[in-house]
Amino acid sequence: MSENDNLQEADGKKEVVSNETTPTQETTSNVETEITSTDEALEIKTKTDSTKDNHVEEIEASNAEDAEDESNAERHEVEEKDYHAMTMDELTTEISRLLKNHKIQTISKHVNEIKTEFNAKFSELLDEKKEEFIAEGGNEIDFYYTNDTKKHFNSLYKEYKQKINAYYKEREQNLKQNLDDRLQIIEDIKGLLSVEENMGTTYKHFKELQEKWRNAGPIPRDKYNNAWNTYHHHVERFYDFLHLNNDLRDMDFKHNYDQKLKIIERAEELAQDENTNRSFRELQVLHKLWKEELGPVSKEHREAIWERFSNATKAIHDKRQAYYADMDKAHEKNLERKEEIIALIVKIAEDKGNSHSAWQKKIKDIEVLRDAFFKAGKVPLKVNEQTWAKFKDAVRTFNRGKNNFYKDLKKDQYDNLKKKKDLIQIAEEHKDSDDFKTVTPLMKKIQNEWKKIGHVPRKDSDKIWKQFKGACNHYFDRMHAERKAQDQHLYDAFDKKVKLLDALKTLELTDDPKADIDVLKAKISEWKEIGHVPQTKRYIDGKFYKAIDDAFDKLKMDKSKLDMIKFESKLENLANPDDTRLLDNEYNFIKKRIDEIKSEINQLENNLQFFSNVKSDNPLVKDVHKNIANHKKELDTWKAKLTKVRGMYN
């Protein structure tokens, strides 16, 4: 540590008066000759500052920054965040939060970092939008782009600039006046050396000037160290001048010594703290107390206590530097990760997959890699711009390939748009035609063609579909209305059948099967008399005959007779003089069923031959005879049905 060190001089290490005798007018004159003005003292101190150690300079620089505003130290309490990993929306939210919750002078570092990150991300977005604009045929000179997030961010940053400028403007006047006041105090302390008065009175004036100095307020940071050095310089000389009154001087020296020992002990405790940022901030306060609140100590202690305090300061400084060295290593790892991400982006950009689905997958992959890039953390400052440029170049290359693909795709889409507009024109020209026989096939044809044509630009898709659909619906609604008018009698018949079906469902049968059969047959006749319904409504016939069958099933009569009655009802439904296809199907089905039953009877009769030596009352034999009898009875029923069907042809 140089003997000219700031803090060492603050203890009065540099002597002006070397003799131990009572100062005379000549001694006072010598002091004034050596330091004749505050400006000259400032110049001397500036020259000696070049010998300071780095660990002290770092503390002094930070304290000088805080010296302009005592509340500026609150900047250490503002939470550090990874702005690089934030999106533009998140950065905008963060700057808004800082403006609302912190003093304007404490957030400058954070706001500037946020602005740098926001501008970098917006610049990337701007490049992408510009590439798209040019790819779509735009002229570069006409390109302009902004968004709501950018506008909001600009508004918040403008608010910050207005507030910080107003703060600096107001503070500037106060700082200048405070500096003038402090320089005058220095001059007044110098003047004490030439005042001829009682030493006790002079000492009292000196203490009053010290108190005025402590309350003089903040001064410009660039004047801070020189002002304090000059102040301590003349305080030191006053104590040398005061050596006649040892009691007063020694009392001050002892007080300062005791307080500085406490400061040193606290600094040594901080040197063991693993939280380097916290220990550094408290160390700043200790240096501020050492320099601003306490005066010199006796000469025999000056070198020792300063060395001890300096060593504790250096230990904290070295630990902090080691912490930053570890951060640098972490930044190097972040750089490796970001280089890997950039390489992956380049690889995707070189991929030859040239379909819409392939590009959609690549777009999603790039988004994932972009997020990973920003979340990978900071890189060493010396390569930050270079890394950012490589990343932007890789993304820009990908975007150009994407834009070229979709430029060609859009060309196809515009061709498809023209084709669909041609179909719209055909639909519009024929939507009011009354030539339904000719136009209906045409309208169906253009509907099929529409389905085969590929995609059109998204901005036109809904619009042209509504046009085409509207024209087609207009035509077919007219056609259906016309046909409905022509077939109104069919719709009337349908309405009657609905009422008849509802009545059948609520019909209550009596205990007289014959009377009930007559009622059901009357219902069937009434149904047939109503006549045909529209083709799309013919399902109602099936519902009616299902309801008739359900009603017959409720009758209390022989199953075979009931079966024939239900069959006759069915034949009524099948009968059509103009179309015998349904009757033919039924005829063929019955013949087939008769053949199947005959075959089953033959099989059963053949089986009886295996029981030729078995008695007739054997259970197995009896069961076979029973089955044969049932089949023959069923055969008679089917033969009767066949006779009924044949009769329908007549």
MOLIN-V827328 format. One line per field, one symbol per residue. phi: phi as a letter, one per 40 degrees, with the letter a starting at -180 (. if undefined). A space follows every 50 residues. Layout:
phi: ???
This chain:
phi: .cccddcccccgcccbbccccccbdccdccccccbcacdccdcccccccc ccccccdcccccccccccacccccccccccbccccccccccccccccccc bbccccbdccccccccccccccccccccccdcccccgccdcccaaaaccc cccdcccccccccccccccccdcccccccdcccccdcccdcccbccadcc ccccccccccccccbcgcbdccbdccccccdcdccdcccccccccccccc ccdcdccccccccccccccccccccccccccccdcccccdccbbccbcdc bdccccccccccccccdccccccccccccccccccdcccccccccccccc ccdbbcccccccccccccccccccccgcbddcbccccccccccccccccc cccccccccccccccccccccccccccccbcbcbcccccdcccccccccd cccccbddcbdccccccccccccdccccccccccccbccccccccccccc cccccbcbcccbdcccccccccccccccccgcbddcbcdccccccccccc cdccccadcccccccccccccdcccadcabccccccdccccccccccdcc cdccccccccbccbccccdccccccccccccccccccccccccccdcccc
